[in-house]
Amino acid sequence: MDRDCTVRRTKAVQNHQNPQDGPSGLNGLDNGLEPAVRKRKQKPEVSAQLLSEVTGGLLVLGFVCLLWVLVVFSLQQLVIRSSGEFNAIRARKHLDEMTSVGPRTVGSHENEVMTVNYLLGQIEDMRGESVSGAHSITVDVQRPTGSFTIDFLGGFTSYYDRVTNIAVKLEPKSGAQHFMLANCHFDSVANSPGASDDAVSCCVMLEVLHSLVNLSTPLKHGVIFLFNGAEENVLQASHGFITQHAWAKQVRAFVNLEAAGVGGKEVVFQTGPENPWLVQAYVRAAVHPFASVVGQEVFQSGVIPSDTDFRIYRDFGNIPGIDLAFIENGFIYHTKYDTADRIPTDSIQRAGDNILALLKHLVMSEELGNSSEYRHGNMVFFDLLGVMVVAYPARVGTIINYMVAVATFIYLGKKCMLPKNVGGRYVRDLVYGSCVALLSWLVTLLTVLIVSLLITLMGRSMFWYTHFYTAVCLYGSAAVGKIVLIHTLAKNLYYGGVRRLELGELFFDVSLLLWCCALVFLTQHNLCSAYVPMMMVVFPLTSKILLNNHFKQRGASLQYSVLYVTGLAVPYVHIMFLIWVVFEIFTPILGRSGTEIPPDVVLASLVTLATVILSSYFMHFIYLCSSTRRMLTGLGSVFLLMFLLVSCGLFFPYSGDQSSPRPKRVFVQHILRVFHTLDGSVERQDSGLWINSLDYTGMQHITAHVPEINDSIRTRCQDHLPFCGFPWLLPVKFLVKKNWYLPAPEVSPRSPLEFQLLSREETTWGSVKMTFEAKGPSHMSLYLQPHAGTSLSRWSFGDGTPQFDLSGEYFIFYSHGLDAPAWNFWFEIQPHEPSEVFTDEGMISLALSAHYFSGSDRSSEQLESLLKKFPDWAFASSWVSTYHMFRY
């Protein structure tokens, strides 16, 4: 019997050492080996078939760094070749002229007169050139009035009066029935020259118009160039054009030029809805393609707190289009640093080449004239390092995705069907391995979030804002270290008796399975972004199959490892490009996302997500390496060093360096508040400097420079007053709750707000209709707060149905151009209780704020005095405003 046991044990050892046996060893057969035999049998595996720790770590690090350098290099190559038809030098001259007038807010002389006159002058020169050409130019200056409701920022209503549009129709002299629309906006936010947002786009459009005018071959269709003058006022001018202009009915599709950054490459980040022919046109025509359907689905999910005219043309005009925007260097977007000199000429050239080529292609196409026939379907599209754009119909993508998923399940299923109970053990080990991977990701996320919360509680939030790679070192080292630690513990404690090569094979299959599950999930939810997990399945699986024999014969040799990571290059370089886009967009946004969202938690989550994605197919290297001790020591040292440096406050969040500013954003208003009683008399009034921080750090860093701005003057929301009793320009009080109010001498605008109740009448259905008139500056905000027992039933805005915001109040944003009449509006309030109940406080509180963005009223002596005390790394957008509250 002893001899028989020895024979069986020897066969078990032989079976376990045979690399052709697959994953049968995962059941822990080595546990039965005698210590001497185990030591003798495992030693060759360590020396010949496992990676050394240093080699494995350097290989992965070198691979990631090499691909990152490739991504960065491709992003810096703005213009590889030019069409030669677009003149960027001339477009830059337009940009210098437009931005030389300073900020161009709606209603200001700079926006409504100086900029309009400049654009009209340039267009008139082109019209003179067109007299002897093949095309004609028609110019129309539109000043529409209207209102609409939008669900942006929680939902509010927008009202505009005589804002400015310059519409230019270019068509063959024989006329055209169908038109492309090219849209830009020439207005800017207050206190910013608005070079990238969006003067440069208008300059590109001017030069594109000039190029098309001089074409000798007549276009098949026409182009309408819309230079709209009220986009920053929540998309008002585009709404006026598409709902009221006579030419709008001839528009079949549009191209919108926008900006969320300054310079760099303009990216296609929205298309449709549906109409795949537009994406195909961009792919065929664009000289420098740069597009991503991932960006489209992220943007349309509402995660990014921004919007463009694309929404207006889509929702109110039912017109398909393409949305392009500059996204680099969003740190200075909407600040005084958004100047013409910061936009490279190559950025203007590539945008002009692309827009000109795209418009020429579309206006000569059959699809534009019969767009309804090509309407249905979506497109999967993505950019490959700026060299080309891959695009195919979404239905084709669905077929490809499911084919890849089936192939993956066949690959895994063959192992599950192995005889002699090996397949059953493999299924169990695959499930356990997946649980280990998911657990490592969950624990990693929790660990990094705890670190980010500690950093926040220590008052070191946003240390990475100017020094981004410090966040990669701190949160990235913590994430990688935790993943490596958990898998090392699993390898040594749970899988202690299993061969490393088999574990490496198993955890490759785990990564493959998890990516395949993500592929199926996204495909079932009809998301075009499913192409990303599809690539992360196809290339690694193909690479693994091709290297399978090499792995079985030589194990985890250096040659195998190099060939393996080479096979991952295509999906990984694209993944790293997408990671760059995410951080390029979201890092600056965290500097203006309000005081309630801890930015370190968001950034730490993004870094962890990027780490999990990048580490997925390197997870099995942990099991193929002979040890991870040095790796863990190195990662731990990096983390501890960074944590200590951050804790000591070595990295200051902001920078006033003119070459690369990272300003802290602050709103400062000198306000006058007047509160009226039910009988119209003044109950109380005050005046002061109202300060809003647009990021999480509040006034923490400002106090050292301006001591009077400290927590002793912090304000709290007074819920019984409309919008907390302060003059909010937009309904963002749920994002910006940390406010400071410093008493100051009363401010008295030379053109004060005039407001009166014109009429009050009871309707036959029991409601009370009130009509008002207001006359004030170009920007006003109306807040309505019905009291308990009442509700708004109708009003004169939008479609007539009142819509409240997230706080349950009603917000109406108003702006006007030049020479606008008084603003008249009405609403009906429906009491639910007998009228006697409302004798003390009335039925509704109404507040009207006036914002002075231009002219002599925009500033005050006290405001200027305070602004001079701010450090050079802070950008304070400032103006004067008033707040008047009434009860009725």
Secondary structure in CASP SS format (residue, H / E / C, confidence):
PFRMAT SS
TARGET T0000
AUTHOR 0000-0000-0000
METHOD secondary structure of the structure
MODEL  1
M C 1.00
D H 1.00
R H 1.00
D H 1.00
C H 1.00
T H 1.00
V H 1.00
R H 1.00
R H 1.00
T H 1.00
K H 1.00
A H 1.00
V H 1.00
Q H 1.00
N H 1.00
H H 1.00
Q H 1.00
N C 1.00
P H 1.00
Q H 1.00
D H 1.00
G H 1.00
P H 1.00
S H 1.00
G H 1.00
L H 1.00
N H 1.00
G C 1.00
L H 1.00
D H 1.00
N H 1.00
G H 1.00
L C 1.00
E C 1.00
P H 1.00
A H 1.00
V H 1.00
R H 1.00
K H 1.00
R H 1.00
K H 1.00
Q H 1.00
K H 1.00
P H 1.00
E H 1.00
V H 1.00
S H 1.00
A H 1.00
Q H 1.00
L C 1.00
L E 1.00
S C 1.00
E H 1.00
V H 1.00
T H 1.00
G H 1.00
G H 1.00
L H 1.00
L H 1.00
V H 1.00
L H 1.00
G H 1.00
F H 1.00
V H 1.00
C H 1.00
L H 1.00
L H 1.00
W H 1.00
V H 1.00
L H 1.00
V H 1.00
V H 1.00
F H 1.00
S H 1.00
L H 1.00
Q H 1.00
Q C 1.00
L C 1.00
V C 1.00
I C 1.00
R C 1.00
S C 1.00
S C 1.00
G C 1.00
E C 1.00
F C 1.00
N C 1.00
A H 1.00
I H 1.00
R H 1.00
A H 1.00
R H 1.00
K H 1.00
H H 1.00
L H 1.00
D H 1.00
E H 1.00
M H 1.00
T H 1.00
S C 1.00
V C 1.00
G C 1.00
P C 1.00
R C 1.00
T C 1.00
V C 1.00
G C 1.00
S C 1.00
H H 1.00
E H 1.00
N H 1.00
E H 1.00
V H 1.00
M H 1.00
T H 1.00
V H 1.00
N H 1.00
Y H 1.00
L H 1.00
L H 1.00
G H 1.00
Q H 1.00
I H 1.00
E H 1.00
D H 1.00
M H 1.00
R H 1.00
G H 1.00
E H 1.00
S H 1.00
V H 1.00
S H 1.00
G C 1.00
A C 1.00
H E 1.00
S E 1.00
I E 1.00
T E 1.00
V E 1.00
D E 1.00
V E 1.00
Q E 1.00
R C 1.00
P C 1.00
T E 1.00
G E 1.00
S E 1.00
F E 1.00
T E 1.00
I E 1.00
D C 1.00
F H 1.00
L H 1.00
G H 1.00
G C 1.00
F E 1.00
T E 1.00
S E 1.00
Y E 1.00
Y E 1.00
D E 1.00
R C 1.00
V C 1.00
T C 1.00
N E 1.00
I E 1.00
A E 1.00
V E 1.00
K E 1.00
L E 1.00
E E 1.00
P E 1.00
K C 1.00
S C 1.00
G C 1.00
A C 1.00
Q C 1.00
H C 1.00
F E 1.00
M E 1.00
L E 1.00
A E 1.00
N E 1.00
C E 1.00
H E 1.00
F C 1.00
D C 1.00
S C 1.00
V C 1.00
A C 1.00
N C 1.00
S C 1.00
P C 1.00
G C 1.00
A H 1.00
S H 1.00
D H 1.00
D H 1.00
A H 1.00
V H 1.00
S H 1.00
C H 1.00
C H 1.00
V H 1.00
M H 1.00
L H 1.00
E H 1.00
V H 1.00
L H 1.00
H H 1.00
S H 1.00
L H 1.00
V H 1.00
N C 1.00
L C 1.00
S C 1.00
T C 1.00
P C 1.00
L C 1.00
K C 1.00
H C 1.00
G E 1.00
V E 1.00
I E 1.00
F E 1.00
L E 1.00
F E 1.00
N E 1.00
G C 1.00
A C 1.00
E C 1.00
E C 1.00
N C 1.00
V C 1.00
L C 1.00
Q H 1.00
A H 1.00
S H 1.00
H H 1.00
G H 1.00
F H 1.00
I H 1.00
T H 1.00
Q H 1.00
H C 1.00
A H 1.00
W H 1.00
A H 1.00
K H 1.00
Q H 1.00
V E 1.00
R E 1.00
A E 1.00
F E 1.00
V E 1.00
N E 1.00
L E 1.00
E E 1.00
A E 1.00
A C 1.00
G C 1.00
V C 1.00
G C 1.00
G C 1.00
K C 1.00
E E 1.00
V E 1.00
V E 1.00
F E 1.00
Q E 1.00
T E 1.00
G E 1.00
P C 1.00
E C 1.00
N C 1.00
P H 1.00
W H 1.00
L H 1.00
V H 1.00
Q H 1.00
A H 1.00
Y H 1.00
V H 1.00
R H 1.00
A H 1.00
A C 1.00
V C 1.00
H C 1.00
P C 1.00
F C 1.00
A E 1.00
S E 1.00
V H 1.00
V H 1.00
G H 1.00
Q H 1.00
E H 1.00
V H 1.00
F H 1.00
Q H 1.00
S C 1.00
G C 1.00
V C 1.00
I C 1.00
P C 1.00
S C 1.00
D C 1.00
T C 1.00
D H 1.00
F H 1.00
R H 1.00
I H 1.00
Y H 1.00
R H 1.00
D H 1.00
F C 1.00
G C 1.00
N C 1.00
I C 1.00
P C 1.00
G E 1.00
I E 1.00
D E 1.00
L E 1.00
A E 1.00
F E 1.00
I C 1.00
E C 1.00
N C 1.00
G H 1.00
F H 1.00
I H 1.00
Y C 1.00
H C 1.00
T C 1.00
K C 1.00
Y C 1.00
D C 1.00
T C 1.00
A H 1.00
D H 1.00
R H 1.00
I C 1.00
P C 1.00
T H 1.00
D H 1.00
S H 1.00
I H 1.00
Q H 1.00
R H 1.00
A H 1.00
G H 1.00
D H 1.00
N H 1.00
I H 1.00
L H 1.00
A H 1.00
L H 1.00
L H 1.00
K H 1.00
H H 1.00
L H 1.00
V H 1.00
M C 1.00
S C 1.00
E H 1.00
E H 1.00
L H 1.00
G H 1.00
N C 1.00
S H 1.00
S H 1.00
E H 1.00
Y H 1.00
R C 1.00
H C 1.00
G C 1.00
N C 1.00
M E 1.00
V E 1.00
F E 1.00
F E 1.00
D E 1.00
L E 1.00
L C 1.00
G C 1.00
V C 1.00
M E 1.00
V E 1.00
V E 1.00
A E 1.00
Y E 1.00
P E 1.00
A H 1.00
R H 1.00
V H 1.00
G H 1.00
T H 1.00
I H 1.00
I H 1.00
N H 1.00
Y H 1.00
M H 1.00
V H 1.00
A H 1.00
V H 1.00
A H 1.00
T H 1.00
F H 1.00
I H 1.00
Y H 1.00
L H 1.00
G H 1.00
K H 1.00
K H 1.00
C H 1.00
M C 1.00
L C 1.00
P C 1.00
K C 1.00
N C 1.00
V H 1.00
G H 1.00
G H 1.00
R H 1.00
Y H 1.00
V H 1.00
R H 1.00
D H 1.00
L H 1.00
V H 1.00
Y H 1.00
G H 1.00
S H 1.00
C H 1.00
V H 1.00
A H 1.00
L H 1.00
L H 1.00
S H 1.00
W H 1.00
L H 1.00
V H 1.00
T H 1.00
L H 1.00
L H 1.00
T H 1.00
V H 1.00
L H 1.00
I H 1.00
V H 1.00
S H 1.00
L H 1.00
L H 1.00
I H 1.00
T H 1.00
L H 1.00
M C 1.00
G C 1.00
R C 1.00
S C 1.00
M C 1.00
F C 1.00
W C 1.00
Y C 1.00
T C 1.00
H C 1.00
F H 1.00
Y H 1.00
T H 1.00
A H 1.00
V H 1.00
C H 1.00
L H 1.00
Y H 1.00
G H 1.00
S H 1.00
A H 1.00
A H 1.00
V H 1.00
G H 1.00
K H 1.00
I H 1.00
V H 1.00
L H 1.00
I H 1.00
H H 1.00
T H 1.00
L H 1.00
A H 1.00
K H 1.00
N H 1.00
L H 1.00
Y H 1.00
Y C 1.00
G C 1.00
G C 1.00
V C 1.00
R C 1.00
R H 1.00
L H 1.00
E H 1.00
L H 1.00
G H 1.00
E H 1.00
L H 1.00
F H 1.00
F H 1.00
D H 1.00
V H 1.00
S H 1.00
L H 1.00
L H 1.00
L H 1.00
W H 1.00
C H 1.00
C H 1.00
A H 1.00
L H 1.00
V H 1.00
F H 1.00
L H 1.00
T H 1.00
Q H 1.00
H C 1.00
N C 1.00
L C 1.00
C H 1.00
S H 1.00
A H 1.00
Y H 1.00
V H 1.00
P H 1.00
M H 1.00
M H 1.00
M H 1.00
V H 1.00
V H 1.00
F H 1.00
P H 1.00
L H 1.00
T H 1.00
S H 1.00
K H 1.00
I H 1.00
L H 1.00
L C 1.00
N H 1.00
N H 1.00
H H 1.00
F H 1.00
K H 1.00
Q H 1.00
R H 1.00
G C 1.00
A C 1.00
S C 1.00
L H 1.00
Q H 1.00
Y H 1.00
S H 1.00
V H 1.00
L H 1.00
Y H 1.00
V H 1.00
T H 1.00
G H 1.00
L C 1.00
A H 1.00
V H 1.00
P H 1.00
Y H 1.00
V H 1.00
H H 1.00
I H 1.00
M H 1.00
F H 1.00
L H 1.00
I H 1.00
W H 1.00
V H 1.00
V H 1.00
F H 1.00
E H 1.00
I H 1.00
F H 1.00
T H 1.00
P H 1.00
I H 1.00
L C 1.00
G C 1.00
R C 1.00
S C 1.00
G C 1.00
T C 1.00
E C 1.00
I C 1.00
P C 1.00
P H 1.00
D H 1.00
V H 1.00
V H 1.00
L H 1.00
A H 1.00
S H 1.00
L H 1.00
V H 1.00
T H 1.00
L H 1.00
A H 1.00
T H 1.00
V H 1.00
I H 1.00
L H 1.00
S H 1.00
S H 1.00
Y H 1.00
F H 1.00
M C 1.00
H C 1.00
F H 1.00
I H 1.00
Y H 1.00
L H 1.00
C E 1.00
S C 1.00
S C 1.00
T C 1.00
R H 1.00
R H 1.00
M H 1.00
L H 1.00
T H 1.00
G H 1.00
L H 1.00
G H 1.00
S H 1.00
V H 1.00
F H 1.00
L H 1.00
L H 1.00
M H 1.00
F H 1.00
L H 1.00
L H 1.00
V H 1.00
S H 1.00
C C 1.00
G C 1.00
L C 1.00
F C 1.00
F C 1.00
P C 1.00
Y C 1.00
S E 1.00
G C 1.00
D C 1.00
Q C 1.00
S C 1.00
S C 1.00
P C 1.00
R E 1.00
P C 1.00
K E 1.00
R E 1.00
V E 1.00
F E 1.00
V E 1.00
Q E 1.00
H E 1.00
I E 1.00
L E 1.00
R E 1.00
V E 1.00
F E 1.00
H E 1.00
T C 1.00
L C 1.00
D C 1.00
G C 1.00
S C 1.00
V E 1.00
E E 1.00
R E 1.00
Q E 1.00
D E 1.00
S E 1.00
G E 1.00
L E 1.00
W E 1.00
I E 1.00
N E 1.00
S E 1.00
L C 1.00
D C 1.00
Y C 1.00
T C 1.00
G C 1.00
M C 1.00
Q C 1.00
H C 1.00
I C 1.00
T C 1.00
A C 1.00
H C 1.00
V C 1.00
P C 1.00
E C 1.00
I C 1.00
N C 1.00
D H 1.00
S H 1.00
I H 1.00
R E 1.00
T E 1.00
R C 1.00
C C 1.00
Q C 1.00
D C 1.00
H C 1.00
L C 1.00
P H 1.00
F H 1.00
C H 1.00
G H 1.00
F C 1.00
P C 1.00
W C 1.00
L C 1.00
L C 1.00
P C 1.00
V C 1.00
K C 1.00
F C 1.00
L C 1.00
V C 1.00
K C 1.00
K C 1.00
N E 1.00
W E 1.00
Y E 1.00
L E 1.00
P E 1.00
A C 1.00
P C 1.00
E C 1.00
V C 1.00
S C 1.00
P C 1.00
R C 1.00
S C 1.00
P C 1.00
L C 1.00
E E 1.00
F E 1.00
Q E 1.00
L E 1.00
L E 1.00
S E 1.00
R E 1.00
E E 1.00
E E 1.00
T C 1.00
T C 1.00
W C 1.00
G C 1.00
S C 1.00
V E 1.00
K E 1.00
M E 1.00
T E 1.00
F E 1.00
E E 1.00
A E 1.00
K E 1.00
G C 1.00
P C 1.00
S C 1.00
H E 1.00
M E 1.00
S E 1.00
L E 1.00
Y E 1.00
L E 1.00
Q E 1.00
P E 1.00
H C 1.00
A C 1.00
G C 1.00
T E 1.00
S E 1.00
L E 1.00
S E 1.00
R E 1.00
W E 1.00
S C 1.00
F C 1.00
G C 1.00
D C 1.00
G C 1.00
T C 1.00
P C 1.00
Q C 1.00
F C 1.00
D C 1.00
L C 1.00
S C 1.00
G C 1.00
E C 1.00
Y E 1.00
F E 1.00
I E 1.00
F E 1.00
Y E 1.00
S E 1.00
H E 1.00
G C 1.00
L C 1.00
D C 1.00
A C 1.00
P C 1.00
A C 1.00
W E 1.00
N E 1.00
F E 1.00
W E 1.00
F E 1.00
E E 1.00
I E 1.00
Q E 1.00
P E 1.00
H C 1.00
E C 1.00
P C 1.00
S H 1.00
E H 1.00
V H 1.00
F H 1.00
T C 1.00
D C 1.00
E C 1.00
G C 1.00
M C 1.00
I E 1.00
S E 1.00
L E 1.00
A E 1.00
L E 1.00
S E 1.00
A E 1.00
H E 1.00
Y E 1.00
F C 1.00
S C 1.00
G C 1.00
S H 1.00
D H 1.00
R H 1.00
S C 1.00
S C 1.00
E H 1.00
Q H 1.00
L H 1.00
E H 1.00
S H 1.00
L H 1.00
L H 1.00
K C 1.00
K C 1.00
F C 1.00
P C 1.00
D C 1.00
W C 1.00
A E 1.00
F E 1.00
A E 1.00
S E 1.00
S E 1.00
W E 1.00
V E 1.00
S E 1.00
T E 1.00
Y E 1.00
H E 1.00
M E 1.00
F E 1.00
R E 1.00
Y C 1.00
END
